[in-house]
Amino acid sequence: MSTLTILEFPDPRLRTKAAPVTTFDDALKQFVADMYETMYAANGVGLAATQVNVHQRVLVADMSDDRSEALALINPEILEKDGQQVYQEGCLSFPGIYADVTRALKVKVRANDVNGNEIVVEAEGPLAVCIQHEMDHLAGKVFVDYLSPLKRGMLLKRMEKQRKASA
């Protein structure tokens, strides 16, 4: 396994729409394993392929403290949404930036596993937020797109300031 490089905003590749996965082979399994390793190394709870400059419809998530609930969704599609919640989101492509985002409380998602088998996942609360957040990445959308222009501008200025301070 290897750790992949995570793209950081404003990298334009984060706006690329991902293509469906059509080949379920050992290379895909290795890529998913690398995505898990990358997510865990960055202390994240979710990661979309777009964030590592692979523009295929692949995401991984694990909301557990002990890394025991690994979930890989290939070609995910939301079948149902229910309710509403406001959740403070962060993103590995926006280091140190957090903002309240309104999303569905529950989602039902159809996807494939790494072997190409169809699965249906029902999630609620933080996992539902994570799945929606990562699916947005696959569509070329980032969480700050949900914010007002003023709030987005303030957060992006803070991120730039943090980037300069750490350089």
Solvent accessible surface area in square Angstrom, and as a share of the most:
residue,aa,sasa,rsa
1,M,153,0.68
2,S,57,0.37
3,T,79,0.46
4,L,48,0.24
5,T,112,0.65
6,I,34,0.17
7,L,12,0.06
8,E,74,0.33
9,F,27,0.11
10,P,92,0.58
11,D,29,0.15
12,P,108,0.68
13,R,104,0.38
14,L,1,0.00
15,R,108,0.40
16,T,51,0.29
17,K,153,0.65
18,A,6,0.05
19,A,52,0.40
20,P,86,0.54
21,V,8,0.04
22,T,118,0.68
23,T,84,0.49
24,F,65,0.27
25,D,60,0.31
26,D,113,0.59
27,A,71,0.55
28,L,10,0.05
29,K,83,0.35
30,Q,84,0.37
31,F,30,0.13
32,V,6,0.04
33,A,26,0.20
34,D,14,0.07
35,M,0,0.00
36,Y,38,0.15
37,E,48,0.22
38,T,1,0.01
39,M,0,0.00
40,Y,37,0.14
41,A,67,0.52
42,A,40,0.31
43,N,130,0.67
44,G,13,0.13
45,V,72,0.41
46,G,7,0.06
47,L,0,0.00
48,A,0,0.00
49,A,0,0.00
50,T,0,0.00
51,Q,2,0.01
52,V,12,0.07
53,N,63,0.32
54,V,49,0.28
55,H,49,0.22
56,Q,68,0.30
57,R,44,0.16
58,V,0,0.00
59,L,0,0.00
60,V,0,0.00
61,A,1,0.00
62,D,4,0.02
63,M,56,0.25
64,S,25,0.16
65,D,154,0.80
66,D,106,0.55
67,R,129,0.47
68,S,76,0.49
69,E,110,0.49
70,A,56,0.43
71,L,34,0.17
72,A,16,0.12
73,L,0,0.00
74,I,0,0.00
75,N,34,0.17
76,P,1,0.01
77,E,83,0.37
78,I,49,0.25
79,L,66,0.33
80,E,102,0.46
81,K,126,0.53
82,D,88,0.46
83,G,51,0.49
84,Q,133,0.59
85,Q,28,0.12
86,V,97,0.56
87,Y,79,0.30
88,Q,112,0.50
89,E,6,0.03
90,G,28,0.27
91,C,17,0.10
92,L,38,0.19
93,S,0,0.00
94,F,0,0.00
95,P,58,0.37
96,G,42,0.41
97,I,0,0.00
98,Y,119,0.45
99,A,3,0.02
100,D,84,0.43
101,V,3,0.02
102,T,62,0.36
103,R,16,0.06
104,A,10,0.08
105,L,60,0.30
106,K,82,0.35
107,V,4,0.03
108,K,58,0.25
109,V,0,0.00
110,R,83,0.30
111,A,4,0.03
112,N,32,0.17
113,D,35,0.18
114,V,36,0.21
115,N,88,0.45
116,G,27,0.25
117,N,83,0.43
118,E,115,0.52
119,I,48,0.24
120,V,76,0.44
121,V,25,0.14
122,E,132,0.59
123,A,8,0.06
124,E,101,0.45
125,G,10,0.10
126,P,62,0.39
127,L,52,0.26
128,A,0,0.00
129,V,5,0.03
130,C,8,0.05
131,I,0,0.00
132,Q,9,0.04
133,H,12,0.05
134,E,8,0.04
135,M,23,0.10
136,D,22,0.11
137,H,1,0.00
138,L,0,0.00
139,A,57,0.44
140,G,9,0.08
141,K,72,0.31
142,V,1,0.00
143,F,2,0.01
144,V,0,0.00
145,D,44,0.23
146,Y,91,0.34
147,L,19,0.09
148,S,63,0.40
149,P,104,0.65
150,L,133,0.66
151,K,89,0.38
152,R,64,0.24
153,G,29,0.27
154,M,107,0.48
155,L,5,0.02
156,L,49,0.24
157,K,154,0.65
158,R,114,0.41
159,M,8,0.04
160,E,70,0.32
161,K,152,0.64
162,Q,72,0.32
163,R,79,0.29
164,K,142,0.60
165,A,88,0.68
166,S,96,0.62
167,A,121,0.93
